[in-house]
């Protein structure tokens, strides 16, 4: 029997290769999926295929699983590096997100998207580092935190 992690790794690889048939083969016929681009949810293979066709016509997303956690209710949370480019290749987003899956009978039944931590990821890094707070310069131009 395939582990949830192996199923999801194959799903991400097929998604990134734009192999819709392979992705849908790993999903329940009545899959419940978030519409991260337009809002709301899509249901079933046909609606998901149409959603991805619209999405891929506008943007070029790449999602890389970075870690898996099984939640108390049995769902699998995946830490994901999401890189989104426009159709010309310009970077729009490079961030960590979390995808949470319900898997039933070896197929993906549903997914939800959660914020994934501290934001932007530097190219080549495994995960975002801590955000550094940069002190603002006072209007008089003196060094931050010093009386002028």
C-alpha positions as CSV (number, residue, x, y, z in Angstrom):
1,X,0.0,0.0,0.0
2,X,1.2,3.5,-0.9
3,X,2.0,5.9,2.0
4,X,0.2,9.3,2.0
5,X,3.6,10.9,1.6
6,X,4.5,8.9,-1.5
7,X,1.0,9.6,-3.0
8,X,1.4,13.3,-2.4
9,X,5.0,13.5,-3.7
10,X,3.8,11.8,-7.0
11,X,0.9,14.3,-7.1
12,X,3.2,17.3,-6.8
13,X,5.5,15.9,-9.4
14,X,2.6,15.3,-11.8
15,X,1.2,18.8,-11.1
16,X,4.5,20.5,-11.8
17,X,4.8,18.4,-15.1
18,X,1.3,19.6,-16.0
19,X,0.2,16.0,-16.3
20,X,-3.4,16.6,-15.4
21,X,-4.5,13.0,-16.1
22,X,-1.9,11.6,-13.7
23,X,-2.9,14.1,-11.0
24,X,-6.6,13.4,-11.3
25,X,-5.9,9.6,-11.2
26,X,-4.7,10.2,-7.6
27,X,-7.9,12.0,-6.6
28,X,-11.3,10.9,-5.6
29,X,-13.9,11.5,-8.3
30,X,-15.7,14.0,-6.1
31,X,-12.5,15.7,-4.9
32,X,-13.0,19.0,-3.0
33,X,-10.3,21.5,-4.0
34,X,-9.6,25.2,-3.1
35,X,-9.7,27.7,-5.9
36,X,-6.6,29.6,-4.7
37,X,-6.7,32.0,-7.8
38,X,-10.3,33.1,-7.9
39,X,-11.7,32.1,-4.5
40,X,-14.2,29.4,-3.5
41,X,-13.8,25.7,-4.1
42,X,-14.1,23.4,-7.1
43,X,-15.6,19.9,-7.0
44,X,-14.8,16.8,-9.1
45,X,-12.3,16.0,-11.8
46,X,-13.9,18.0,-14.6
47,X,-14.1,21.2,-12.6
48,X,-10.6,20.8,-11.3
49,X,-9.3,20.2,-14.9
50,X,-11.0,23.4,-16.1
51,X,-9.7,25.4,-13.1
52,X,-6.1,24.3,-13.8
53,X,-6.5,25.1,-17.5
54,X,-7.5,28.7,-16.6
55,X,-4.8,28.9,-13.9
56,X,-2.0,27.7,-16.2
57,X,-3.1,30.0,-19.0
58,X,-2.3,32.9,-16.7
59,X,0.5,31.8,-14.4
60,X,3.2,29.2,-14.1
61,X,3.1,27.7,-10.5
62,X,5.6,25.2,-9.1
63,X,5.0,23.6,-5.8
64,X,7.7,21.6,-3.9
65,X,6.8,19.5,-0.8
66,X,9.3,20.2,2.0
67,X,7.9,18.2,4.9
68,X,4.9,16.1,5.9
69,X,3.0,16.0,9.3
70,X,0.0,13.9,10.2
71,X,-2.6,15.9,12.1
72,X,-4.6,14.5,15.0
73,X,-7.6,14.0,12.7
74,X,-5.5,11.9,10.3
75,X,-5.2,14.7,7.6
76,X,-1.7,15.2,6.2
77,X,-0.2,18.7,6.3
78,X,2.5,19.4,3.7
79,X,4.9,22.3,4.0
80,X,5.2,23.6,0.5
81,X,7.5,26.0,-1.3
82,X,5.4,27.7,-3.9
83,X,7.0,29.6,-6.7
84,X,4.7,31.5,-9.1
85,X,5.8,33.1,-12.3
86,X,3.9,35.0,-14.9
87,X,3.7,33.5,-18.4
88,X,6.8,35.5,-19.4
89,X,8.8,33.9,-16.6
90,X,8.9,36.9,-14.2
91,X,8.7,35.9,-10.5
92,X,5.4,36.8,-8.9
93,X,5.7,34.9,-5.6
94,X,8.2,32.7,-3.8
95,X,6.7,31.7,-0.4
96,X,6.0,28.8,2.0
97,X,2.4,27.6,2.3
98,X,0.8,24.6,3.9
99,X,-1.5,22.2,2.1
100,X,-3.7,20.0,4.2
101,X,-5.1,16.8,2.6
102,X,-7.8,14.3,3.5
103,X,-6.9,11.0,1.9
104,X,-9.6,8.3,1.7
105,X,-9.1,4.8,0.2
106,X,-5.7,5.8,-1.1
107,X,-7.0,8.8,-3.0
108,X,-7.0,12.5,-2.3
109,X,-10.5,13.5,-1.1
110,X,-9.9,17.2,-0.2
111,X,-7.2,19.9,0.2
112,X,-7.1,23.2,2.0
113,X,-4.5,25.9,1.8
114,X,-3.1,27.5,5.0
115,X,-0.5,30.3,5.4
116,X,2.9,28.7,5.7
117,X,5.0,30.8,8.1
118,X,7.3,33.7,7.6
119,X,6.8,34.6,4.0
120,X,9.3,34.9,1.2
121,X,12.0,32.3,0.5
122,X,15.4,33.1,-1.0
123,X,16.2,31.2,-4.1
124,X,17.7,27.8,-3.3
125,X,16.9,27.9,0.4
126,X,15.0,25.0,2.0
127,X,12.7,27.2,4.1
128,X,12.2,30.8,4.9
129,X,14.5,32.3,7.5
130,X,13.3,34.5,10.3
131,X,12.1,37.9,9.3
132,X,14.6,40.6,10.2
133,X,13.1,43.8,11.4
134,X,14.8,46.8,9.9
135,X,14.6,49.9,12.0
136,X,13.2,53.0,10.3
137,X,15.1,56.2,10.2
138,X,13.5,59.1,12.0
139,X,12.4,62.0,9.8
140,X,15.4,64.1,11.0
141,X,17.8,61.5,9.4
142,X,19.5,60.6,12.7
143,X,20.3,56.9,13.5
144,X,17.3,54.8,14.7
145,X,16.8,54.6,18.4
146,X,19.0,57.7,19.1
147,X,17.8,61.0,20.3
148,X,18.6,63.7,17.7
